[in-house]
Amino acid sequence: MAPPLSRRHLLQAAALAAVTPTFSYVATGRAAAAAEALPVWTVQPFSLDEVALGRGLFADKRQLMLDHARGYDVNRLLQVFRANAGLATGGAVAPGGWEGLDGEANGNLRGHYTGHFLTMLAQAYAGTGERVFIDKTLTIVEALTEVREALRHEPRVLGTAGRFGTAAENVRGSYQYVDLPAQVLGGAAAITLSAWVRPTHDADWARILDFGNDTTRYLYLAARNANGVPRFAVTTSGAGGEQGLNGTAPLPLNRWSHLAVTLADGTGTLYVDGTAVARNTSMTLTPTALGTLAHTWLGRSHYPADPVFAGAYDEFNVWSRALTAAEITALQGARAADTAPGRGDLASYAFDETTGGTFADASGRGLTAALRRTWGAPSHPGFLAAYPETQFIDLESRTSPDYTKVWAPYYTAHKILRGLLDAYSATDDGRALDLASGMCDWMYSRLSKLPDATLQRMWGIFSSGEFGGIVEAICDLHALSGKAEHLALARLFDLDKLIDACAANTDILDGLHANQHIPIFTGLVRLYDATGEERYLTAAKNFWDMVVPDRMYGIGGTSTGEFWKASGIIAGTIGTATAETCCAYNMLKLSRMLFFHEQSPKYMDYYERALYNQVLGSKQDRADAEKPLVTYFIGLTPGHVRDYTPKQGTTCCEGTGMESATKYQDSVYFRKADGSALYVNLYSPSTLTWTEKGVTVTQRTDYPREQGSTLTIGGGAAAFELRLRVPSWAGAGFRVTVNGRTVPGTATPGSYFTVSRTWRSGDTVRVDLPFRLRVEKALDDPSLQTLFYGPVNLVARNSATIYLPFGLYRNVGLSGNLLPSLTPVSGKPLHHTLDGTEFAPFFEGTEDPTHAYFRRSEPRVVFGGTDAGVANPAKADGTTLLDEIWAGAPFGSKGALVTRVRTTVDAWVSAGRLTRADGDKVVSTAQRATFAP
């Protein structure tokens, strides 16, 4: 239950409730999907199961990811969650990389990948109906339910096979330790400590035991010191005053080892497996010198940075005397109770327990020990994570980023929350919804207590304060729950400085981390949907215009080294770490959401660009059960080779890549909210089932290898407008026929062409969409260009690491189409050669070195392959004579072109940029040349 609300939040929640309809929890997939089609949207999407992909480029790419989803063992994802809750992991190996304790920043992002995977599974099921994806989803939901329940209680014993019987397992990542009563040493001047341990990880300084007050007064036994060998030490003056014993060899992993320490009369001895490996005759400190002990721990260190011991304990005994070497040897073959020394007289724990959270003391002193977590317990029963709540706590007082301490905990919470909502949508499993709701109740209980200034500071911190698309997910949950606290929670993530600047159309993006901020704006659109507050939507629209095209590479990607630079700087930001894949994923989401409110074709033009190029090209064209094979960055430097196994694995971009590859059909079709129109946004082989109209629409095409598409209506009769997108790059040849008859009207590039009629089964619509070869210039360096054929970015495959120079005017057609200057490659659609270099579609996921940009070089005036014998002059801004001539394309005839050449030449001669003699040669060459259409 959430804590009592402050007066400020009570008023806020009441205001929100006044403008928000109330929803009850309904365990149906369609109810969960309701947030996908809100009444305030003038255009609404179809669900993934209403649009089936046909054979083609998207289906082929998706199949590769489906193979990965089928083959990956989800118990590996669950390992980090189960470990954090102290549950058995079944021997599963954590995924590693960002999901592992040995990964980047100590695995501080672990758990995020499970959320991505859940979303992928839900989308895969919606798109295919295959049971395997539901089974995996239910496995994860069931496990996370068990994890949350375990986190709500004190730790429970995890029994395992021991050296002599049962042992207590301490799974790495559980942050659990055994808390012994303070009297365990009994004030003895001499002691023997004896323990059977089976370490499972080789971390330095993990304590087998640590008894003391702080980092000044203590004694400890570590499984490994900095040299990887066991160490015992005692001190009353900190690390510099330690009197110690060091072993000679590392303890083996996953095998039982016996360690014993005797300390008496100034001599300390360390035994490993019955053999004395170290002796120190100058140990003047005894346990009594430590005084009253504040902490007596097994498995935990007084130094917070030291790891918790990972492994198993069998017997642990403490005697009030130094055992002899013979007695230590006797302990190797039997329980202490069955040897001459007997059980420890100060403490004796057999760790035979298989239930509960305590360990009995058999010494006769009744010193019952308890299993505890280093971080205590969650602050709220809804808490769910694969790591302790400590990162969330630390963030509240943090003023600067340090991802080794705090790495975007609310970002990870978002991924888990989003995955649970998608799992609910796919399975109707109320447990998924309950987990999602509980997470938001927990977040509200934390964040609603914080002052606004604290929240603004938190969300403004690079990396540590990143929260991804959590606002969008919370709003989606609110649409299901109707709880005022959930909508109030969404608004607690408002980053006012950013929102206010963008709402005022003030560009402050320079220097900001791109993917930390893009998903903020998808959340703002959803907040507008829920509250009607205009500044949210205005900020999102203005932000989009700040990115597209002023911070966009040709493939649709954005960011360099994960950050934005000043507006309009493209060539100046190209590097090996450009175009983070997550950025494209989130820009697509934002474009889609904005289109629901304003049907500006620019949003779908961008959608096509980024989807057909960066997103498709980010997926390698091979399957792998272990890895999704998706890029993190796509370097746009000359000769760059894409890395499909980035960083250490399980990265954010691999996560969004899994999602992208299982929802390719999500924006092919939209419908007007009143059902009066159907938008065809993408030309993609697919079948739409429009249940409300009782019709199906089937697209048959090999687009973009085919320059057009055929749509066939099925089902009953229905009246609606068919709105066919005319891409901004489309030329004069865009043509629509219905049942073989041309539909009159003007197809304006960057618009929708509307066909309105009562449709009947069998009606056929043909869209012809001729491609042209064209260039797009870097905004800050027009000579640096990238090549497009229709929607497809073509990249040069060449291992050179400098920009390649290419000229394209040599055979340009009257239409302005540059394609005649290239030579098609037989049997390889969309492949061409130029000056011996092959150009191929960016979307092909190969490991060839590529050039996304090239240096435009037109040193000579050439028409139709005929050289005029004249150098191609240029203005101060780099615009050449040929640029100015061909800027007038398309030309209806050769005569029109010649007229353009003559008038342009005259102007350049008058300006002194060209001699009359050379100008006459240019005109004469144009008159003699033969041009393609």
Secondary structure, 3 states (H helix, E strand, C coil): CCCCCCHHHHHHHHHHHHHCCCCCCCCCHHHHHHHHCCCCCCEEECCHHHEEECCCHHHHHHHHHHHHHHHCCHHHHHHHHHHHCCCCCCCCCCCCHHHCCCCHHHHCCCCHHHHHHHHHHHHHHHHHCCHHHHHHHHHHHHHHHHHHHHHCCCCCCCEEECCCCEEEEECCCCCEEEECCHHHHCCCCCEEEEEEEEECCCCCCCEEEEEECCCCCEEEEECCCCCCCCEEEEECCCHHHCEEEECCCCCCCCCCEEEEEEEECCEEEEEECCEEEEEECCCCCCHHHHCCCCEEEECCCCCCCCCCCCEEEEEEEEECCCCCHHHHHHCCCCCHHHCCCCCCCCEEECCCCCCCCEECCCCCCCCCEEEEECCCCCCCCCCCCCCCCHHHHHHCCCCCCECCCECCHHHHHHHHHHHHHHHHHHHCCHHHHHHHHHHHHHHHHHHCCCCHHHHHHHHCCCCCCCCCCHHHHHHHHHHHHCCHHHHHHHHCCCCHHHHHHHHCCCCCCCCCEHHHHHHHHHHHHHHHHHHCCHHHHHHHHHHHHHHCCCCCCCCCCCCECCECCCCCCCHHHCCCCECCHHHHHHHHHHHHHHHHHCCCHHHHHHHHHHHHHHHHHCECCCCCCCCCCECCCCCCCCCECCCCCCCCCCCHHHHHHHHHCCCCCCCCEEEECCCCEEEECCCCCEEEEECCCCEEEEEECCCCCCCEEEEEEEECCEEEEEEEEECCCCCCCCEEEECCEECCCCCCCCEEEEEEEEECCCCEEEEECCCCEEEEEECCEEEEEEEEECCEEEEEECCCCCCCEECCCCCCCCCCCCHHHCEECCCCCCCEEECCEEEEECCCCCCCCEECCEEECCCEEEECCEEEEEECCECCCCCEHHHHHHCCCCCCCHHHHHHHHHHHHHHHHHCCCCCHHHHHHHHHHHHHCCCCC
